[in-house]
Amino acid sequence: MFQSDVWSYGILLWELFTLGDDPFKEFETADKLTSFYESGGRLPKPAFMPDDMSSIMSQCWLEDPTDRPTFSMLKKMTESVLRVTNPQVMNAPNTMKFFWFKSTEVHHIV
């Protein structure tokens, strides 16, 4: 796996917790998107995302790819968050619960 895959995983987390919102809808061109990221811009934390999961997502988007976690690290970090924040997720809307549990199934595959 490549560290760009880790970046993409962070985007996937964002999409899961926004219930499938388009992360790039604000950008009219690829140049504007590139400029946003090169200037340090990142997507905002979704409303139903636990803070610990937001931290994981942010680590996926570190500028230096070698500073990003590996997928093995992401799996361990996510399992840890699940143990601590599961009640918070259970209070989220039903659709959010579905996406949360589906995302954990992906971790078991990875």
N, C-alpha and C positions, 0 to 999 in steps of 0.2 A: 504494500500500500504506500501511497505517496502522501506527503503532508498537505497537498492540495485536497486530498480526500477528506482530511480532518477539517479543513476549512468548509468544505461542502457539508460535512456532518453538522457543523454549527448552523449552517443555513437550514438544514433539515429540522434541527431542533426548533429553530425559530418558526418554521412553517407549521410544525406540529402544535406548538403552543399558541399560534394565532389561528388555528383551525383552518389552515390552508391558504392564508392570505399570501398575496404575491409580494415577495420581499423587494422586488425591483420596480414596482409600479410607479414610483415617484421619479424615476430616471427616464428621460425622453430618449437619450442616446447612450451608447456604450461608453463614449468619452466622458459623459457626466458621471456615470457609475464608477468608472476608473478613477476619475478625479476625486470623488467622494471617499473612496477607500484609500487612495494614496495620501490623502490629507488626514488620515486617521479616523475617518467616519466609520461608524458601525451601526448595525440595526439596533433599535431600542429593545429593551426587555419587554416581552409580552406580558399582559396583565396577569394571566394565571400561572406564569412560570415561577416556581420557587426560586428564591435568591441563590441557593446553592447550585441549581441547574443553570441559572443565568451566568454564574461564575464559570461553569464548565463551557457553556456556549462561548463566552468571551475568550477563554483560553484557546478555543479552536481558531480564533481570528487574530491571534498574535501576529504581528508583522513579520517577524523572523520565523520562517517555517520550522527551524530546528528547535524553537522554543515551544511549539505546540505539542500537546500530549499525543502519545501514540494511541492506537485503538485499544490496546491492552489496558493502558492507563485510563482511557475513557470508560471502558467497561467497569473497572473497579470504582472509579469516581461515581458513575451513575448508580451502581448497586448501593453505594454508601448513601447517596442522596435518597434513593428509594426507601431505604430503611428508616431514615429520619423524617422525610416529608410525606410519606404515604398518606397520613391523615389530611394534610393540606390538599393533596390531589383529590382525595375522596370527597371533599367539599366543593370541588369545581363542578361545572355543568357536566351532564352525562356524556356529551360528545368529547369533552376534555378527558374524561376517564378512559374512554375508548382509545383515544390517541396515545395517552400515557402508557397504557398496557400494551398497545401494539408496538410502541417504541422499545419497550423492554424486551419484547420477543425478538426484535432485530438484534439487540445486544447479545442475546443467547446464541444467535446464529454467528455473529462476528466473534 
